[in-house]
Amino acid sequence: MSSPGDPTVLGPGYNQLSQYTGAGGTWVPPIVKEAITSASSAPPVQPGSGYRFLTTNILTGALLGDWLPITGQSFARQLSTAATGTCELSLVPDRQNNLANLAAVQPRKSVLWVLQEGAVIWNGIIWDWQHTTVLDGTLPLSCSTMESFLGVRVINTTLVYTAMDVFDMARGLVGYALGKSPGGLIANLTFSGAESGITDTLTFDGSQRQTVADAMDTLVTTYEVEYSFRPYQDAGGNFMTSFDLAFPYLGEAFPASKLVYQMPGNVQDYGFTAMGSSSANRVLATATSSDSSGNTLTGRATDMVDIGAGYPLAEMAVSCSEIGWTTNEQVANFAAGYLPQVTDTQLTPLLTLPGGVYPTLAETVLGSFAQVSLTSSLHPAQDSGAPGYSGVGRVTGWTLTPPSGDGTPETTQIQIGNLTLTGEPVTPPVPDS
């Protein structure tokens, strides 16, 4: 279990016990410890580009193509959800090379891996060819991170988790997705072996036909756990994906994370969207299931810190029908888990970093806390000369735009969460008694 001051990354590459599906899809007992291959020991980058693109087979892990003539357009990662990637494959004049390259980017069966300066920073399933013309000599590719496979696996068998740790439920859901046949397994997927310390009883009704992604969203909202499918290389240089779990936070604490974003400094621009119109400081939740007396299950949670700061009451009604709850307490916990995404003035700061500055994406663990210091016309410097805005937030996502052939420079946009308008720490809400 981690805490706001000591969040923990769980999974292979961080010296956690693990189990994984090997290249042939076989299970290896959870006794293996693996380490991320450092950028210095990783394969060399493609000369002159700083990027290397390769693909592997989703079922076997076999290499399909390496040093592919791909131009990256945008690659993103987010906590506890799938994110997208877009790029273009150049259609080369040589017939044999062109056929080999096309075979390496087949939709649904190919996993694209992106290396930046020798370090693996992104992987995802190639889902679509977005081709519209043969005149420009390119094949546009649309991809999504590995979380996206959970959205195409449907729970059609009732799953009952009795007095089970929430992490075991999450691993059970992913294991269920992988265990479907035929063609259910995904090669080289590793699992962390830790526990959350939260035990509950849940039922996912097969008649609802919800996806595994929807079921995972229920765990995230109800229990405030986080997950990520993180790409890495093991000590042998094999390309792997770790299913990381943490409560309440993935990532590293600050200053251990060493993540600092400041303007002026390594931030060249930023947006500071603040949405009061979409916020609510009380969530009222209902479930379609009933208690033993037939009464509809309800629960609520209120952000008393926000109310105490002088903000008026703003309520939001939510419901969840995909889970077999039995007590009002479970519904209230769901409300408390939902409230952080809507309470306070909703801030979505987006920091833009130019290429070549610290911290690089290889040094940025998703979910980590970072110091944010901003001085601009929106946040004028204080009388003492201190930054106009200062706070410690979290890297909840990022979007990389590699340099393009027309001279457009590389940029990285860092999404920051867990910040308040004043920069004061976020106070987690609790269910109403």
Secondary structure, DSSP 4 states (H G I P E B T S, - for coil): --BTTB----STBBT--EEEE-TTS-EEEEEE--BPPPTTTSPPPPTTTSEEEEEEETTT--EEESS--EEEEEEEEETTB--EEEEEEE--SSHHHHHHHHHTT-TTTEEEEEEETTEEEEEEEEEEE----STT-EEEEEEEEGGGGGGG-B--S-EEEEEEEHHHHHHHHHHHHHH-TTT---TTEEEE----S-EEEEEE-GGG--BHHHHHHHHHHHH--EEEEEEEE-TT--EEEEEEEESS--S--TTTT--EEEETTT--EEEEEEESTT--SEEEEEEEEE-TTSPEEEEEEE-HHHHHTTPPP-EEEEEE-SS---SHHHHHHHHHHHGGGTSSSEEEEEEEEETT-SSPGGG--TT-EEEEEE-SSSSPPPTTS--SEEEEEEEEEEEEE---TTSPPPEEEEEEES--TT-PPP---EE--
